[in-house]
Amino acid sequence: MSFCCNNEEKRKLEVRLNRIEGQIRGINKMISEDRDCMEILNQIVSCQSALKGVWKEVVRGHLQNCITDALKTGKNSAVLIDELAEHLEKMK
């Protein structure tokens, strides 16, 4: 199955992920520079929050597009819902 977001949503996610990638490189640099642990931890929390935001957008797209389309057409919606439930369980 292909990615379920439209081109604009996909572009926004790519921008957000590029920003997160930069944050990760920044954390690596902070560690190399022996920066304060609390500064590093704050950046890690920031990255986790940003990734959680991306995760929410992908889930939203999956619900709005993939699962909705499957329900309308009768194609494997139960499988898609089970897969999503497994992923939601992992997020605990």
Buried (B, 14 or more C-beta within 10 A) or exposed (E): EEEBBEEEBEEEBEEBEEEBEEBBEBBEEBEEEEBEEEEBEEBBEBBEEBBEEBEEBBBEBBBBBBBBEBEEEEEBBEEBBEBBEEEEEEEE
